[in-house]
């Protein structure tokens, strides 16, 4: 399934800046960053639950927010992109 993850972490103190880095690093394991605090992930439902659980352990629920948007398997018809830096499609093969 295709999931869009967005987050807003309060960075007023050092602990918040650390949480922000941890959330971003963890999201990078599962998907592609498309904007500063936005990731696109093409993952299995079980992986999504693991990702959700771990991110909820990182954030401070009183100061930060985390949102998951479930776009399903036919997500390509639900996404439009305008402007620069379209990047790679999530399901494209990447050869390094």
FINURO-771047 format. One line per 2 residues: number of its first residue (from 0); their letters; for each residue x, y, z of C-alpha. Coordinates in nm, 3 decimals. Layout:
# FINURO-771047
NUM) A) X Y Z ~ ...
# end
This chain:
# FINURO-771047
0) XX) 0.000 0.000 0.000 ~ 0.110 0.356 -0.058
2) XX) 0.133 0.578 0.251 ~ 0.215 0.946 0.281
4) XX) 0.373 1.031 0.616 ~ 0.392 1.388 0.744
6) XX) 0.527 1.511 1.074 ~ 0.581 1.830 1.268
8) XX) 0.832 1.811 1.551 ~ 0.877 2.097 1.798
10) XX) 1.244 2.197 1.771 ~ 1.256 2.468 2.036
12) XX) 1.501 2.265 2.244 ~ 1.783 2.016 2.183
14) XX) 1.558 1.719 2.259 ~ 1.315 1.831 1.987
16) XX) 1.593 1.867 1.731 ~ 1.710 1.516 1.820
18) XX) 1.354 1.378 1.778 ~ 1.329 1.550 1.439
20) XX) 1.649 1.380 1.318 ~ 1.535 1.043 1.455
22) XX) 1.195 1.064 1.284 ~ 1.353 1.157 0.950
24) XX) 1.617 0.882 0.969 ~ 1.355 0.623 1.056
26) XX) 1.125 0.730 0.771 ~ 1.418 0.707 0.527
28) XX) 1.435 0.333 0.597 ~ 1.084 0.288 0.457
30) XX) 1.035 0.548 0.189 ~ 1.144 0.852 -0.006
32) XX) 1.153 1.208 0.125 ~ 0.951 1.432 -0.107
34) XX) 0.951 1.745 0.109 ~ 1.121 1.845 0.434
36) XX) 0.879 1.660 0.663 ~ 0.695 1.446 0.409
38) XX) 0.775 1.089 0.303 ~ 0.615 0.861 0.045
40) XX) 0.630 0.492 0.136 ~ 0.524 0.190 -0.068
42) XX) 0.505 -0.070 0.210 ~ 0.312 -0.371 0.331
44) XX) 0.044 -0.318 0.600 ~ 0.255 -0.505 0.860
46) XX) 0.554 -0.282 0.787 ~ 0.330 0.020 0.822
48) XX) 0.223 -0.087 1.171 ~ 0.588 -0.136 1.274
50) XX) 0.676 0.205 1.131 ~ 0.383 0.368 1.310
52) XX) 0.465 0.205 1.643 ~ 0.831 0.307 1.629
54) XX) 0.759 0.664 1.522 ~ 0.505 0.704 1.803
56) XX) 0.778 0.598 2.046 ~ 1.012 0.868 1.909
58) XX) 0.779 1.168 1.908 ~ 0.655 1.361 2.208
60) XX) 0.277 1.337 2.180 ~ 0.232 1.661 2.376
62) XX) 0.454 1.866 2.141 ~ 0.478 1.687 1.806
64) XX) 0.238 1.553 1.544 ~ 0.251 1.262 1.305
66) XX) 0.004 1.191 1.022 ~ -0.038 0.889 0.795
68) XX) -0.238 0.921 0.471 ~ -0.331 0.586 0.317
70) XX) -0.356 0.616 -0.062 ~ -0.397 0.246 -0.135
72) XX) -0.266 0.051 -0.432 ~ -0.406 0.277 -0.707
74) XX) -0.221 0.581 -0.577 ~ -0.081 0.689 -0.916
76) XX) -0.420 0.826 -1.016 ~ -0.438 1.028 -0.691
78) XX) -0.106 1.215 -0.716 ~ -0.028 1.519 -0.927
80) XX) 0.309 1.693 -0.921 ~ 0.388 2.044 -1.044
82) XX) 0.723 2.220 -1.049 ~ 1.080 2.104 -1.017
84) XX) 1.237 1.801 -0.852 ~ 0.985 1.534 -0.936
86) XX) 1.243 1.273 -0.837 ~ 1.209 0.901 -0.887
88) XX) 0.889 0.709 -0.874 ~ 0.869 0.503 -0.555
90) XX) 0.824 0.177 -0.743 ~ 1.100 0.239 -1.002
92) XX) 1.413 0.026 -0.995 ~ 1.715 0.218 -0.869
94) XX) 2.060 0.095 -0.975 ~ 2.360 0.230 -0.787
# end
